[in-house]
Amino acid sequence: MKIKILGIKYLIKKIHKNQLDKGDVAGSVSSFDADILLAEGMPADVEFSTFIHETIHAISTSMDLDLKESQVMGLECGIMSVLMDKENTKVLTDFYTNAKSIK
Ligand SMILES: [Zn+2]
């Protein structure tokens, strides 16, 4: 599957954990290859969080933000707390639906 980040289509690939580079625990991103690698077998919420983490890395690279790993992890946790809180489901759905309706 593919997802667009800042207009670039990234291929999301699930791979065996041993195929990740040394130091990468659950995922990695290559802006050069436009792919996001996720380790197979993670629970769905961990996989989603890892995807968010790698997306932040992609944005940091593309926008020359030079975020440190601790900043990426902080943003990952903060964004996940907003997206995954069940109390936020309706307001997030409303925001998304309204924003998509603008032409
Ligand atoms: Zn990272």
Residues whose N, C-alpha, C, O or C-beta is under 5 A from the ligand:
A	BS01	ZN	V72
